[in-house]
């Protein structure tokens, strides 16, 4: 993902040298995220975003030995991609939802009762 003006604005919280520096997710990740946002997440949050992802978007990482590492630029790009995925999901959910199964069953049952009443009037009901 290319850097956008929005990403650059988020990265201004860090010195230029630290924006592309790789850091271990579990040990230094929460501190980097705190410098960017002002809030310190649980240390496993970044590892979860790297492994499972959020809305199908995973945090870009590099493995050095057994240590997963990322950089601030990749973290900001991840946030922007998750934001875009959330917006797309909202647009899809704005479409009218099909009726719930219980509502469909009630509608089908009332149609059946109406049909039975018509059949009874004509002497065709059993």
Order of alpha helices (4+ residues) and beta strands (2+ residues): alpha-alpha-beta-alpha-alpha-beta-beta-alpha-alpha
